[in-house]
């Protein structure tokens, strides 16, 4: 059971790191530091892969474990509750991140449209292009 305990504690520690990265991404997006937020998103995605792999390992250990003690059952139950709470919290934060990214995308799209419009209007007055 020590292996399961160690994996669960490492899993929880990694969940906390992802939570910190998520909050950092949100603050970067609110400060309109998109490049920094994108780096944070990539780092968070890498950690999420570790979390999913570790989760699968823990679940396999639990399924194959025999004769678990009461404290082990309590640890597993607490871990699953923490994981569920973390998942709900991250879902809310992910929606907030998506909204901020959509707003940034729309802003950039509008800027491109304005530049394109100005360029096409400028062509109309540029008489050096007339053949």
C-alpha positions as CSV (number, residue, x, y, z in Angstrom):
1,X,0.0,0.0,0.0
2,X,3.0,2.4,0.4
3,X,3.2,2.6,-3.3
4,X,-0.4,3.7,-3.6
5,X,0.0,6.2,-0.8
6,X,3.1,7.7,-2.4
7,X,1.4,7.9,-5.8
8,X,-1.7,9.5,-4.2
9,X,0.4,12.2,-2.4
10,X,2.4,12.9,-5.6
11,X,-0.9,13.1,-7.5
12,X,-2.3,15.6,-5.0
13,X,0.9,17.7,-5.2
14,X,0.6,17.8,-9.0
15,X,-3.0,18.8,-8.8
16,X,-2.0,21.8,-6.7
17,X,0.7,22.7,-9.2
18,X,-1.9,22.6,-12.0
19,X,-4.2,24.8,-9.9
20,X,-1.4,27.3,-9.5
21,X,-0.7,27.3,-13.2
22,X,-4.4,27.8,-14.0
23,X,-4.5,30.9,-11.7
24,X,-1.4,32.2,-13.3
25,X,-2.9,31.8,-16.8
26,X,-6.0,33.6,-15.7
27,X,-4.0,36.5,-14.3
28,X,-1.8,36.7,-17.4
29,X,-4.9,36.8,-19.7
30,X,-6.5,39.5,-17.5
31,X,-3.3,41.5,-17.8
32,X,-3.4,40.8,-21.6
33,X,0.0,39.0,-21.5
34,X,-1.2,36.4,-24.1
35,X,2.3,35.0,-24.9
36,X,3.0,34.3,-21.3
37,X,-0.5,32.7,-20.8
38,X,0.1,30.4,-23.8
39,X,3.4,29.2,-22.3
40,X,1.5,28.5,-19.1
41,X,-1.2,26.6,-21.0
42,X,1.4,24.4,-22.6
43,X,3.0,23.7,-19.2
44,X,-0.3,22.9,-17.7
45,X,-1.2,20.6,-20.5
46,X,2.0,18.7,-19.9
47,X,1.2,18.4,-16.2
48,X,-2.3,17.2,-17.0
49,X,-0.9,14.3,-19.0
50,X,1.2,13.3,-16.0
51,X,-1.9,13.6,-13.8
52,X,-4.0,11.4,-16.1
53,X,-1.2,8.8,-16.3
54,X,-0.7,8.8,-12.6
55,X,-4.5,8.5,-12.0
56,X,-4.6,5.4,-14.2
57,X,-1.7,3.9,-12.3
58,X,-3.4,4.6,-9.0
59,X,-6.7,3.1,-10.2
60,X,-4.9,-0.1,-11.4
61,X,-3.1,-0.4,-8.0
62,X,-6.4,0.0,-6.2
63,X,-8.1,-2.7,-8.4
64,X,-5.3,-5.2,-7.9
65,X,-4.8,-4.5,-4.2
66,X,-6.1,-7.1,-1.8
67,X,-6.8,-6.8,1.9
68,X,-6.8,-3.0,2.2
69,X,-6.8,-1.6,5.7
70,X,-9.4,0.8,6.9
71,X,-6.9,3.7,6.7
72,X,-6.2,2.8,3.1
73,X,-9.9,2.9,2.3
74,X,-10.2,6.3,4.0
75,X,-7.2,7.7,2.1
76,X,-8.6,6.5,-1.2
77,X,-12.1,7.9,-0.5
78,X,-10.6,11.3,0.5
79,X,-8.4,11.3,-2.6
80,X,-11.4,10.7,-4.8
81,X,-13.4,13.5,-3.1
82,X,-10.4,15.8,-3.6
83,X,-10.1,14.8,-7.2
84,X,-13.8,15.4,-7.8
85,X,-13.6,18.9,-6.2
86,X,-10.5,19.8,-8.1
87,X,-12.1,18.7,-11.3
88,X,-15.2,20.9,-10.8
89,X,-13.0,23.9,-9.8
90,X,-10.8,23.4,-12.9
91,X,-13.9,23.1,-15.1
92,X,-15.0,26.6,-14.0
93,X,-11.6,28.1,-14.4
94,X,-11.3,26.5,-17.9
95,X,-14.5,28.2,-19.0
96,X,-13.2,31.5,-17.7
97,X,-9.9,31.0,-19.6
98,X,-11.9,30.1,-22.8
99,X,-13.9,33.3,-22.5
100,X,-10.8,35.4,-22.1
101,X,-9.1,33.7,-25.1
102,X,-12.2,34.2,-27.2
103,X,-12.3,37.9,-26.3
104,X,-8.6,38.1,-27.3
105,X,-9.3,36.3,-30.5
106,X,-12.1,38.6,-31.4
107,X,-10.0,41.7,-30.6
108,X,-7.2,40.4,-32.9
109,X,-9.7,39.6,-35.6
110,X,-11.1,43.1,-35.5
111,X,-7.6,44.6,-35.6
112,X,-6.9,42.6,-38.7
113,X,-10.1,43.7,-40.3
114,X,-9.4,47.3,-39.6
115,X,-5.9,47.0,-41.1
116,X,-7.2,45.2,-44.2
117,X,-9.9,47.9,-44.6
118,X,-7.4,50.7,-44.4
119,X,-5.0,49.0,-46.8
120,X,-7.8,48.5,-49.4
121,X,-8.9,52.1,-49.0
122,X,-5.3,53.3,-49.5
123,X,-5.1,51.3,-52.7
124,X,-8.0,53.4,-54.1
125,X,-6.0,56.6,-53.7
126,X,-2.7,55.2,-54.8
127,X,-2.5,56.4,-58.4
128,X,1.0,54.9,-58.9
129,X,-0.7,51.5,-59.3
130,X,-2.9,52.6,-62.3
131,X,-1.9,50.9,-65.5
